[in-house]
């Protein structure tokens, strides 16, 4: 809700006028951890073919070697190793887990390894999935569709069989989202323009109420 409130109108005015209120209304969780600095361990480039199952195994082994981790020690498998990558990498590494299950022991069994999509790769999949789900058509018969918004903004036409770059997709999705939220703001508040809203609304609780209605 607090993020919607920040999107409702001119972000500069919101930051200046209701900065403290926005900060106090951010989402909170009891599961947070204390602020700390995570250690970084830069790795060199590796001439390893990751397009094969064998190559994926070699990458993990090389990383362990470069970091000075002893895979033969009993303590090695006490801690979970989270490995992130794109969908193909995860698929190959899952095949390794399936092959080694019940046939290997210790670190070679990969029981201590947890696979997950890389955060950036997940964001790409989310954006392209949103584009395909809400694409619609570019005519006025589908005014809420991304295709219509793309045409209205005079952007390069998009063909779903050949998806555009991630940045293009993300910009279109978020521009459409902001436009929908601002239009809904006028509907729930009764104002004709955003300038009228900014000039008349002076209390954050009013903004918060409108954001909840949206």
DOPA-743636 format. One line per field, with one value per residue (C-alpha): residue number from 1; residue in one letter; x, y, z. Coordinates in steps of 0.02 Angstrom, whole numbers. Layout:
REM DOPA-743636
k: [NUM_...]
r: [A_...]
u: [X_...]
v: [Y_...]
w: [Z_...]
This chain:
REM DOPA-743636
k: [1_2_3_4_5_6_7_8_9_10_11_12_13_14_15_16_17_18_19_20_21_22_23_24_25_26_27_28_29_30_31_32_33_34_35_36_37_38_39_40_41_42_43_44_45_46_47_48_49_50_51_52_53_54_55_56_57_58_59_60_61_62_63_64_65_66_67_68_69_70_71_72_73_74_75_76_77_78_79_80_81_82_83_84_85_86_87_88_89_90_91_92_93_94_95_96_97_98_99_100_101_102_103_104_105_106_107_108_109_110_111_112_113_114_115_116_117_118_119_120_121_122_123_124_125_126_127_128_129_130_131_132_133_134_135_136_137_138_139_140_141_142_143_144_145_146_147_148_149_150_151_152_153_154_155_156_157_158_159_160_161_162_163_164_165_166_167_168_169_170_171_172_173_174_175_176_177_178_179_180_181_182_183_184_185_186_187_188_189_190_191_192_193_194_195_196_197_198_199_200_201_202_203_204_205_206_207_208_209_210_211_212_213_214]
r: [X_X_X_X_X_X_X_X_X_X_X_X_X_X_X_X_X_X_X_X_X_X_X_X_X_X_X_X_X_X_X_X_X_X_X_X_X_X_X_X_X_X_X_X_X_X_X_X_X_X_X_X_X_X_X_X_X_X_X_X_X_X_X_X_X_X_X_X_X_X_X_X_X_X_X_X_X_X_X_X_X_X_X_X_X_X_X_X_X_X_X_X_X_X_X_X_X_X_X_X_X_X_X_X_X_X_X_X_X_X_X_X_X_X_X_X_X_X_X_X_X_X_X_X_X_X_X_X_X_X_X_X_X_X_X_X_X_X_X_X_X_X_X_X_X_X_X_X_X_X_X_X_X_X_X_X_X_X_X_X_X_X_X_X_X_X_X_X_X_X_X_X_X_X_X_X_X_X_X_X_X_X_X_X_X_X_X_X_X_X_X_X_X_X_X_X_X_X_X_X_X_X_X_X_X_X_X_X_X_X_X_X_X_X]
u: [0_138_220_55_42_213_158_-4_61_218_352_454_311_276_458_467_296_266_439_420_244_300_447_333_212_337_303_374_417_471_585_711_896_1013_1104_1270_1399_1406_1579_1618_1730_1768_1803_1905_1830_1834_1857_1725_1584_1426_1317_1347_1310_1494_1536_1414_1497_1667_1610_1555_1716_1821_1728_1759_1944_1961_1875_1985_1840_1885_1746_1822_1798_1648_1602_1584_1408_1347_1302_1180_1256_1131_1166_1073_1071_962_834_951_1084_958_890_1064_1107_942_987_1151_1055_942_1087_1187_1041_1073_1236_1354_1391_1461_1488_1475_1291_1250_1124_1187_1152_993_953_857_830_946_853_884_830_671_636_656_535_409_413_396_258_163_184_114_-30_-88_-34_-208_-224_-174_-350_-465_-568_-434_-392_-316_-197_-9_-19_-136_-27_126_38_-25_152_212_338_410_279_299_278_255_342_500_502_589_735_702_719_588_466_493_472_308_239_281_226_59_49_83_-46_-178_-143_-150_-312_-387_-333_-440_-587_-581_-541_-662_-532_-521_-332_-177_-132_-299_-264_-90_-155_-300_-242_-133_-150_-59_-203_-311_-180_-170_-359_-359_-215_-313_-465_-357]
v: [0_123_98_134_294_347_313_410_579_683_581_737_815_651_636_814_828_654_577_534_463_355_289_245_153_39_-148_-226_-405_-496_-604_-466_-486_-357_-244_-322_-327_-485_-547_-548_-677_-625_-769_-768_-809_-994_-1080_-1212_-1264_-1244_-1311_-1487_-1580_-1618_-1435_-1387_-1510_-1441_-1262_-1307_-1402_-1257_-1132_-1239_-1249_-1062_-1024_-1147_-1258_-1437_-1547_-1697_-1627_-1677_-1494_-1460_-1532_-1456_-1294_-1275_-1211_-1107_-1107_-985_-981_-975_-1107_-1213_-1213_-1263_-1402_-1475_-1467_-1551_-1693_-1710_-1722_-1857_-1959_-1950_-1985_-2150_-2181_-2055_-2004_-1852_-1696_-1795_-1833_-1647_-1664_-1500_-1404_-1304_-1240_-1081_-967_-817_-661_-569_-720_-732_-548_-574_-722_-621_-474_-581_-683_-523_-461_-621_-631_-450_-413_-409_-316_-143_-85_26_-130_-176_-9_-91_-205_-182_-192_-42_56_17_84_239_278_265_131_0_-136_-293_-469_-605_-734_-627_-547_-377_-347_-354_-166_-129_-253_-190_-7_-44_-147_-17_131_44_4_185_247_128_180_365_345_246_385_510_389_357_537_626_750_789_805_756_940_970_823_884_1060_1004_853_903_755_591_493_547_482_320_299_322_199_68_93_70]
w: [0_45_-125_-211_-110_-173_-353_-343_-395_-412_-323_-283_-186_-98_-46_19_102_171_183_368_343_198_299_445_331_245_256_415_459_617_510_471_511_581_459_416_278_174_128_-57_-140_-320_-439_-599_-769_-809_-975_-939_-1054_-949_-1090_-1028_-867_-844_-863_-725_-607_-650_-616_-439_-406_-472_-363_-209_-253_-282_-117_-24_29_73_4_93_268_373_402_216_204_367_280_136_-26_-126_-312_-426_-615_-769_-811_-917_-781_-649_-761_-789_-605_-559_-676_-580_-416_-488_-555_-393_-275_-188_-282_-201_-23_65_-38_-200_-162_-176_-35_38_-123_-148_-322_-360_-511_-515_-457_-621_-723_-618_-650_-838_-834_-731_-852_-1008_-924_-880_-1059_-1133_-1008_-1026_-1205_-1283_-1448_-1506_-1552_-1447_-1410_-1282_-1197_-1044_-1139_-1149_-1338_-1343_-1222_-1327_-1482_-1390_-1331_-1513_-1468_-1586_-1615_-1510_-1577_-1445_-1553_-1541_-1369_-1349_-1229_-1043_-1018_-1153_-1076_-898_-948_-1038_-893_-760_-866_-889_-703_-651_-777_-709_-529_-567_-665_-521_-403_-497_-494_-305_-257_-372_-437_-622_-637_-539_-518_-432_-318_-270_-238_-129_-29_118_238_216_292_144_24_123_115_-74_-91_8_-105_-259]
